[in-house]
C-alpha cells in the first residue's frame, strides 16, 4: 500500500513548485568562486555572504567629513576583521550578540 502511494505521488505533475533556497555563505574565506557555483548549480541562490574578505567590506563608505587619511585609517582599523569574532563589550549577552551579528539581521530584514 505504501509503495502505491509513493508511486502515485511521484507520478503527479501538479504538485507545489520548488522554490530555490536563499543562502548566506558565512565563515573565513572562500577564495575559489567554484564553491559558490557548486552551491548555485545545486539549485540554491547565494544572496549574501559574510566572509572575512567578502562583501561586508564594501557595505559602509569611509566618512567624508574631517581628515580623509584619518577616516580611511579608522575604517580599516575599527571594522570587524573576521565574521566569526564575537566582540565582547561587557554589556549584556544580547548587546554583545547585536554588536557582533546585528548587521546580519538588518540585512535579512532589508532583503525581504
C-alpha positions in Angstrom: 0.0 0.0 0.0 2.8 2.4 0.9 4.6 1.6 -2.5 1.4 2.5 -4.4 1.0 5.9 -2.5 4.7 6.7 -3.2 4.3 5.8 -6.9 1.1 7.9 -7.2 2.7 10.9 -5.5 5.8 10.6 -7.7 3.7 10.5 -10.9 1.9 13.7 -10.1 3.0 16.8 -12.1 0.7 19.3 -10.5 2.5 19.5 -7.1 3.9 22.6 -5.5 6.7 24.2 -7.4 10.1 24.1 -5.7 11.5 27.5 -4.7 15.2 27.9 -4.6 16.7 28.4 -1.2 18.2 31.7 -0.3 21.6 31.1 1.4 24.1 33.1 3.4 27.7 31.9 3.0 29.4 32.6 6.3 32.9 32.0 7.5 36.5 32.8 6.9 37.4 32.9 3.3 36.1 31.4 0.1 38.8 32.3 -2.4 37.5 30.0 -5.1 34.3 31.0 -6.9 33.8 27.4 -7.8 32.3 26.8 -4.4 29.6 29.4 -4.9 29.0 28.0 -8.4 28.6 24.5 -7.0 26.0 25.7 -4.4 24.0 27.5 -7.1 24.3 24.6 -9.5 22.5 22.5 -6.9 19.5 24.8 -7.1 20.1 27.3 -4.3 20.8 31.1 -4.5 23.7 32.6 -2.6 22.1 36.0 -1.9 24.7 37.3 0.6 28.0 36.4 2.1 29.7 37.2 5.3 33.2 36.3 4.7 36.4 37.9 6.0 37.2 39.1 2.5 33.6 39.2 1.3 31.0 41.9 0.5 30.8 43.1 4.1 34.0 45.1 3.4 32.0 47.2 1.0 28.8 47.8 2.9 29.8 51.1 4.5 31.6 54.0 3.0 34.5 55.9 4.5 33.3 59.0 6.3 33.7 62.1 4.2 33.8 64.7 6.9 37.1 65.6 8.7 40.6 64.5 7.7 40.4 61.9 4.8 43.5 59.9 5.8 42.4 59.6 9.4 38.9 58.5 8.2 40.4 55.9 5.9 42.7 54.5 8.6 39.9 54.4 11.1 37.7 52.5 8.6 40.4 49.8 8.2 41.4 49.6 11.9 38.0 49.6 13.6 36.0 47.3 11.3 35.4 43.7 12.2 38.2 41.6 10.7 36.5 38.2 10.8 32.9 37.4 10.6 33.3 34.7 13.3 34.6 37.0 16.0 32.2 37.8 18.9 33.1 41.2 20.1 32.5 41.5 23.8 31.5 44.9 25.0 31.0 43.8 28.6 27.3 44.6 28.1 24.6 42.1 28.3 24.9 38.9 26.2 22.2 40.3 23.9 24.0 43.6 23.4 27.3 41.7 22.6 25.4 39.5 20.1 23.7 42.5 18.5 27.1 44.3 18.2 28.7 41.3 16.5 25.9 39.9 14.4 23.1 42.5 14.3 24.1 43.6 10.8 23.0 40.1 9.5 19.5 40.5 10.9 19.3 44.0 9.5 20.4 42.7 6.1 17.7 40.0 6.1 15.0 42.4 7.1 16.1 44.7 4.3 16.0 41.8 1.7 12.5 40.5 2.5 
